Amino acid sequence: MKIILEAQYTCSAEPRGISHYTIQVIRQLLKRHRYSYELTFFDGNREMGNYSRIEKHFSSFNVPTHECNTISYRETFSNREIYKDKSYNDYTGAYGDIFHFFNLVSIPGNLKGEMVVTIHDMLHVKHPEYYSPRAVEMIKFNLCYLEKMNPIIITPSKSAKEDVLHLTNTPESKIYVVPESFDEQSCLYPNDTGLLSSLGIYKPYLLFLSANAGNKNLCRIIDAFESLAERFSDILLVIAGGTAILPDYQALSKISESRFSDRIITTGYVTDEQKHVLYSNALVFLFPSLFEGFGLPILEAMARGCPVITSNVSSMPEVAGDAAILIDPYNTEQLAHEIERVISSNTLRDEMKRKGLEQCKKFSWDKTAAMTEDVYGVAANCF
């Protein structure tokens, strides 16, 4: 059986989130080699350099690739007539039994073959206020394709599955939960504390690491830090990660106006090595997000022995298990109280570290790939 894997999201210059997931899953699928795999991607006139990124991630597997040079990827979701008379197969030259698209926005409206789609979350539909109008419109348009193509769907959590069930016409029998994982190799990164000083970090710190989007609850994190800052005068708040497409301007303003702004460090985008050193040395990782499709940073932090405070809503309890402290993400006082409890107790931090490392053992990218292959087996019965 030939499986075509849409590799577009591996072409990011700064992989994170969906890009990271796509890279890891495809690499594991190619390693397992249970089926015959080929890759597709768009690179109009090769102007974006996507081919070199595909080579970087997958050249060692000698996997056949299908590159569409006649149009760019952006055209596939901005031109609503693009699939009127020409199929995805015609554009890419890829023909197979099953096509796996790793994000809802990727799916075409004209395909010869069975379709599997990973839907990471339905947040653009549930909470459009946190996204640009264009991004929301794009997702809603692709939901029309979803209804038309009637694919098998993979979600990373039970919570995300429930959202798909409630917000689309997809029957439950066509939705499969396949949890994501963390990069096990990250545990091998050296704990180079010199990287901390290069980022301006010179004291014990609380860590937030994610794109600065409104759903990440950064304003309440800053409020909780400010309520503790006078009593814990040697503590910093480190805000790491790039800015989302629709940044949290309220949080950015709050940082600049804070009377403790000299103790709030913003790093911008961080490399994998920097990220894992930040996790390794933080007193606690703060991830009180309002909603998530999965919550990969929870596992990343636990894998590096960092205590985690996260939310008791959406998918986060599924990922964290009993290894993190779960809070109401709308309760700033509770967040501050739990931060104080963690940073004041070496015993509690040690216990959370132990539980976190145990929780991580329940996840692996190989397990994710194996479960994904099982879904391909289900899809095979459709033709």
C-alpha positions, -999 to +999 in steps of 0.1 A: +000+000+000+013+034-010+009+063+015+015+099+003+025+121+032+020+159+027+052+173+040+044+210+036+046+218+073+081+205+076+093+233+054+092+259+081+124+279+087+116+279+125+098+246+132+074+246+161+039+233+169+024+216+139+057+218+120+075+199+148+047+173+150+048+168+112+086+164+111+086+139+140+057+117+127+070+115+092+105+106+103+091+078+125+069+065+097+099+064+074+119+046+100+092+020+106+087+015+069+055-005+074+041+009+042+055+024+010+058+062+017+062+092-006+062+129+002+045+159-015+051+197-011+046+229-030+074+253-039+063+278-066+093+283-089+114+269-060+115+305-047+109+295-010+137+270-007+114+242+005+132+215-013+164+221+008+143+218+040+128+186+028+163+173+021+175+184+055+148+164+074+144+133+052+173+128+027+187+100+048+156+079+041+158+080+003+121+087+001+105+097-032+093+133-033+068+151-054+073+188-057+048+212-073+067+241-088+039+256-109+021+272-079+030+281-044+014+265-013-003+298-004-022+296-037-037+263-028-057+279+001-061+314-012-075+306-047-109+289-043-109+278-079-076+260-077-091+225-074-121+232-097-107+214-128-074+200-115-068+175-087-041+175-060-026+145-078-024+165-111-006+194-094+019+172-075+023+142-097+016+120-067-007+090-069-013+066-040-038+047-020-040+070+010-030+107+014-022+120+049-026+158+054-011+170+087-032+200+092-068+210+084-057+240+063-038+217+040-066+196+026-075+198-011-110+198-025-101+174-053-082+142-046-079+108-062-073+085-032-085+081+004-078+110+027-066+111+063-064+145+081-049+155+114-070+181+131-050+195+160-078+216+174-109+236+165-098+267+183-103+290+153-140+281+153-145+280+191-125+311+199-121+332+167-113+363+188-077+350+193-069+347+156-068+370+126-100+372+105-081+358+075-070+327+095-105+321+108-120+325+073-094+300+059-103+274+085-140+278+079-134+274+041-114+242+047-142+228+068-163+229+036-136+208+020-137+185+051-174+179+046-170+173+009-141+149+011-153+131+042-119+119+054-108+098+084-096+123+111-068+120+136-069+142+167-042+145+194-065+143+224-100+132+235-107+169+241-099+178+205-120+148+193-150+161+212-146+195+196-145+180+161-176+159+169-196+190+181-184+214+154-185+193+123-207+166+108-180+139+112-193+107+127-175+094+157-165+062+139-142+083+116-123+101+144-092+085+160-072+099+189-035+096+184-015+114+211+016+134+202+049+131+220+081+149+229+115+146+213+132+119+234+166+130+221+161+163+239+171+146+271+206+142+256+211+180+251+239+192+275+227+215+302+249+244+291+241+271+316+262+295+296+233+297+272+212+313+300+236+342+305+236+347+267+198+352+270+203+377+299+191+352+326+212+356+357+188+346+386+163+318+394+134+321+371+098+311+363+094+300+327+067+306+301+076+292+266+052+295+237+040+319+210+026+351+226-010+344+216-041+354+237-051+319+245-018+312+263-030+334+292+002+354+295-015+384+311-025+363+341+010+349+343+024+384+345-002+394+372+007+363+393+044+371+390+038+407+400+019+396+431+049+376+442+078+398+430+083+419+461+084+389+485+107+369+461+130+396+450+156+373+434+131+356+410+128+365+373+100+357+348+113+345+315+090+347+285+105+326+257+093+319+222+083+339+191+053+360+186+021+345+171+005+357+139-020+376+161+002+386+191-012+392+226-008+430+225-023+434+259+004+411+274+031+429+255+018+463+269+016+448+304+053+437+302+065+472+292+044+489+318+052+466+347+071+480+377+091+448+376+098+450+339+135+448+346+129+413+360+108+401+330+131+387+303+117+382+268+139+361+246+120+359+213+124+327+193+147+301+209+165+272+193+159+236+204+191+236+225+182+269+242+146+257+248+157+226+266+183+244+287+156+268+297+134+239+308+162+222+327+170+252+349+136+268+355+121+266+390+087+259+374+072+259+339+039+279+336+014+267+310-020+278+323-034+280+287-071+287+282-074+258+257-051+235+237-054+207+212-027+188+230-001+208+250+033+195+239+053+219+260+040+201+291+058+169+281+089+188+269+093+205+303+087+172+323+112+154+301+139+179+313+129+175+350+110+208+352+079+210+375+048+221+356+017+242+365-010+239+338-047+242+334-075+218+344-094+223+312-093+212+275-066+186+267-041+195+294-052+171+321-049+143+295-013+152+289-002+161+324-019+132+343-011+135+380+024+148+374+015+185+372-004+210+393-037+217+376-054+251+381-084+271+369-067+292+342-090+321+350-080+322+387-049+344+390-048+341+428-047+303+425-019+305+400+001+327+422-005+305+452+007+274+434+038+292+420+047+302+456+041+267+468+064+251+442+093+276+444+092+275+482+096+237+485+125+216+472+106+185+483+076+194+462+098+202+432+116+169+435+083+150+437+070+168+407+102+161+388+099+124+395+063+122+385+069+142+354+096+118+342+073+089+348+045+106+329+067+111+299+073+074+295+037+070+284+044+089+252+068+084+223+069+094+186+073+057+177+040+050+195+024+079+177+036+066+144+024+031+151-011+043+160-011+065+129-003+034+108-032+016+124-054+045+112-040+039+077-051+003+080-086+015+087-085+039+057-074+010+035-107-007+041-124+022+026-112+014-009 
